[in-house]
Amino acid sequence: MHGGASALDIGGDIGALVVLMDESALGTELFLRSVDDADFSVHTGVWKRDMGSGHVVAALFCELASGTYWVLDADGADVCSVQIDGGSLSELDVRDRASSVSQ
């Protein structure tokens, strides 16, 4: 399973996030919840992505408002937080705990 090419729509107060995950998470989904707005959550698929020198398993959130988000586990509990800054691509590596965060 491969994710196709992605276009990031970042700038102003919009950023993006790539989350590196273990191979075991391939084909699952990853969920985020806003720290500031508990009613806002978003999810995306976990795919193999080309990184130029090889492939990685990753979830890519192409357009997120600036702020702090919780990465959720399979039960919807907070696992770790990540800061998103406008105009930037943030990276989070959860490969050591990907089985607990993929759904």
N, C-alpha and C positions, 0 to 999 in steps of 0.2 A: 504494500500500500504506500503510494507516494502522494504527497501534496504537490500540487502544481506551483508554478511561479506565483508569487504574491506581490501585490502592490501595496505599499504602506501609505496611508493617507494621514501624514503627521505634519504638525506645524501649529503655531499658536499654542493653545492649551491642549492639543491632542498629541499623544505619544503612542508607542506600540510596545509590545512585550513578546519576547521569545522565551519559552520555557523548555530547557533541555531535559529529556526524560529517558528512562531505561527502555530497551527494546520491548520489554514485556508490556509496556503501555500502548504500543502500536495499535491503532484502530479504536482506541477508547476516546473519551472526551475529558477535557479539563475545565473546571468551573472556577470562576473568580467572583468575589462579592466585594462591593465597595465598603470601605471602613466608614465613610461619611454618610452613606445612604444604604442602610441594611436591606432596603427593598430592591436595590439594583444588583443584578447578577448577570453574568455573561458566560458563555461556554464556547469552546472551539474543539475541533478534532485534533487528535495526535497522529501525526504522519511522519514518514521518512522524508527528510528534506535535504536537498543538495547544498552543501556548504563549500563548494569549489574543490576542496581537496578530499572530499568524501561525503558520506551521508550521516546525518544524525536523526534521531527520533526527537521530534519537538512539537509543541503546541505554539501557534502563532496567533496573537491577538493584534490585528492590523490597525485598530483605531480605538484607543481608550482615552477618556478624559483624564487630565492630570489629577493625581491623587494617590491615595494608598488603597491597595486591594488585598484581600485575604485570598490565598490559594486554599481551596477546599478539598477535604478528603472525600472518599466514597460515601461517607455518611453525612456530608454537608458541614462537618466541623472545620474550624480554622486550623490550618497546618502551619503556614508562615505568611508573612506579609511582604509586599513588594511595592516600591514607590515608582510611579509613572510620572515622568516629566514631559511637558509639551515639547514637541520637536525632536524627541529622542527615542531611540530604540533601547529599551531596558532588556537585560538578560538575567534569567534566573536558572540555576542548575539544581534540579531536584532528583537527579539520577540515583542518589542513594536512598531515596524514599518514594520513588515513582509509583510503586505498587499501592501505596497508601493514598495517593492523590488522584490517580486515574479512576474514571468511572465508566 
